[in-house]
Amino acid sequence: MTTAPPTPGTLTGVPALAPLLARGALLSPLKRPRPDADFPRTRLVLPGLRVDLARLAAYERVCGFATGADALPVTYPHVLGFPMAMRLMSGRGFPLPLLGLVHTSIGITRRAAMPATAEYELAVHVEGLAAHRRGTEATVVTEVRAGADLVWESRSTYLARHRTTAPPPAGEPPSGEREPLPVRAEWQLAGDVGRRYGAASGDRNPIHLHPLTARLFGFPRAIAHGMWTVARCLAEHGTPDAAVVRAEFRAPVLLPGTVAYGAGDGRFELRGADGGRRLHLSGKVGPYPAA
């Protein structure tokens, strides 16, 4: 069965995140997630975007990237497109509740280095819903063009947990049973990492900001943003100008805390640094196109 292409909707500016998060929270109790639900078919487009260099520098500092580089970090276009994704996911037509929605993975393809001073066009749409062993998962696609050329794209999956009979994917090993990668560094994470990343990215989800607000959602302390963890790993690992990145978010990182960064053979991960095997993040980096 084929699906109709998304209907375009042109924006004149970046949506404000705070009202979208509030709207999504208010509408969450009305949502009834299921994999066969309808979803918004709109493709939001923002032409003529230029990067705020001061905000970019703040992002680079909190994530560990070198500041003042000519090109954008490989993860930064996600920050640019996130408010547009939230506009779609916080609306009445999106069937998954924003409260409790978990970012489970991201796949990024960067076809060339992206100058920080260039002009870009952003586009975001919901690609579809799928059954997951723990509920329903939505895939959100973000695209960045320089002129007519597609230079960067990502596919993020977001999970709404609910009762389901979907079986686990065949051949998927439990996260704790993977052999750990060689440890390259241990990072002591301060309690304000979530607040600093939130200020740089605009993503001020309360679970990342303070222990008190995190406890309202069942966490003993604030947790690090998943996109901060993958950005911090990639800042350490490095990526080629044309690259393919895949990361899966396994378990939250409590703040403050200590994590072990491991890497080898194009793969990277974050694990608990207390001698345990708890895997927080796993990922891999390769050249584009693949050799």
N, C-alpha and C positions, 0 to 999 in steps of 0.2 A: 504494500500500500504506500502511495506517495503522499506527502504532506505539502500543503501550499507554502510558498516562501513567505518569510515574515513581512508584514506590512511596515513600510518605513515611516518613522516619525522624527522630523528634524528638530533639534533643540537649538536654542540660541545661547545657552550657557550651561555650566556644570550645575546639576541639581544640588541643593543644600541637603546634607546627610541627616542632620538632626531631626527635621520634620519627617523625613522618610522613615527613620528608625522608630519614631513615635507612632506614626501611622501603622507601620507593620506590627508593632506591639499591640496596639488597640484592636487590630483586625485578627490577630492570631487565634483568639478563642473561637472565631467563626469558621476557621478553616477545617476541612475534613480531607486530609491527604490520602491519595491513592494513586497508583501508577497509571491508571487509565483516565485520570481527570483531565479536563481541558486546561490549557495554559495560555498566557498571552502570546499572540503572534506578532507583536509589534517589534520592529527593529529600530531601536533608538540610534540616531546619528547626530554627532556633534562635529561640525566642520570648523576649520580655522582655529584649532586649539594650539596655544603656545604654553610651554611649561613655565611655571613660576620657579625661577632659579633659586630663590631663597628657601622655598618649601622643599625643593629638591635637595638642597644642601643639608637641611635638617634631616631628611629621610636618609641620606647617605651616611650622616654621622651616627644615627641611632642604629643603623643596620650594619655598619662596619665597612661600607664601600669608601673608596678614595673620593674625597670631595674635589669639586672643580674639574672633573674629567669632561672631555668633550662629548661623550656618549652617555645615554641614559643607562642605569643599571637594568639588567634583564627583567627584573621583577617590577620596575616602576610603572610601566603601562597598566598593570593591574590596579594600582592606586588611582591612576587617572580615570579608569573605566568603572571603578567600584561604585561611585554615586549613581551612575546610570543603571548598573545592575540592581542596586537597591531600589531605584524607582520602579523597576519591573517587579521585583520580588516583594515589595511592600504593598502593592496594589491589590484591589479586590479580586482581580482576575487570576492572580497567582495562587495555586491551590495549597501550597505548603505554608505552614505558620512560620513567620520570621522568628518568633521566640523559640529558642531551642534548636534552630536550624544549625547544622554542623557542616563546616567546610571540610570535605573529606579528601579532596585531591585537586591538583592543578597540573595541566600539561601546557607548556609554552613552546612556541616555535618562533624564533627570531631569525629572520632571513638576512639581515644586515645590521651593522651598527646604526644606532639611531641618534643623530646629533641632538644635543639638549636644546639648541636654539632653533631647530626646524619647526615648521608648522605641520600639524597632523590632523587627520580626521579619525574620530573614534566612532565605533559602532558596537552595539551590544544587543544580543537577543537570547531568548531562552530556546535551546535546541530541542529539548524534550524531557520527558519523565521516564523513569525506569524503576522496576521493582528491585529492591535491595533486601538482603537477608534481615535487615533491621528496620525496614520501612520503605519509604519512597525517596528516590534520589532525582534531583533536577540537574541538568547540564546547562550552564550559562556560557555563551561564547562572547569573547571580546576581540575585536579586530582593530588594528591601527594601520592607517594608510598614509603614505607620503606621496601626495599627488594621486596617481592612479595605482601605485604599487602597494600591495599588501606587504608590510614589513614586519608585523608582529601579530600573533594571535594566541589566544589561550582558550582552554576549556576547563572550567571549574565545575566540580560536582558538589552539591549541597544536599545533605541528608536530613529528612524529617523522620524521626523515630516513631514507629507505631507497630502494633501487632501485625504480623505478616506470616504467610506460609511459604514465602520465597526461599528456595534452598541457597546455601552459600555457593559462590562460583567454583566450578571444578578446578582443582589443582591449586587453590589459593592457600599458601602455608600460613599458619597462625603467626602473628607478628613476633611473638616472643620466641619462636623457634628458629628464626634466622640467625645464622652465625654472625656475631658482631664484626664490623669492619675494624681495621686497626685504628686505635685512638690517636688523633693528631693534636688535640687540644682539649682542655677543660675550661669551661666558661662559668664564672660566677655571675649570675644574673641578679641585678638589683630589683628591689620591689617596685621601682618606678618605670621599668622598661615598658610596660603596657601604656602608661600615661604618656611617655615620651614618644612612643610609636604612634599612639592615637593622635597626638598633637601634630606630628609630621604627616600622617596619612589621612587624617580626618575621620578615621574609624574609631569612634569613642564608645564602643560597646561596653556597657557597665561590667561585664565579666572580666574585662582586662584592666580595669582602672583602680579598684580599691577592694580590699578584703570584704568590707561590709556589703558592697553591691554584688560581689561575686557570690557571697553566701546566699543571696536571694535566689540564685539559680543553681544551688547545690554544690558549689565549689568551696573548699575550705579556705582558699586564698585566691587572689587574682591570678589569672592565667595569661601566658604570653599569647599574642596574636599568632595564628598559624603562619600567616604570610610574613611575619617578622622572623620566625624560625627558619623558613626556607630562604629568605633574603640573607640572613646572617650566615647560613651555611654556604650560599653561593658567593658571598663576598669573600669568604675564606677559600673556597674551592677555585673560583674563577670560571669564566665561561668564554668560549670563542665568540667572535663577532656574529657569526651565523651559527645558531645553537638550537638544540632541542633539549628541553628540561621536563622532567616528570617528577612530581613529588606527591607523597601520600602522607596525610596527617593521621597518626596512629593514636596518640594519647596526649592529653594536655600537659603543658609545662607549667608547674606552679611557681609563682613569684613571691619572694625571692627564692632562688634555688641554684643548684649546680648541675650542669649537663656536660656530657662527653661528646665531642664532635669526632666522628670517625669518617674516613674516606679511603677509597682505593678503587682502581680500575673504572673510573668514571662514575662511581657511586658515592653517596654520602648519607650520613644519618646523624641523628641526635638520640642519645640514650641517657638514662639515669647514670650519674657519676658516682653512685654510692656502692658500686660493685654489683648492682642488680642488672637484670637484662631487659628492663622495661624500655621499649622502643617508642620514642615520641614522634619521630619523623624519619622517613626513608625516601631517597630520591636518586636520580641519575642524570648525568649531563653527557651530551654527545654533540658532534658537529651536524650542521644542516648543510646540504642533505646528508643523510646517513651514508657512511662509506659502504 
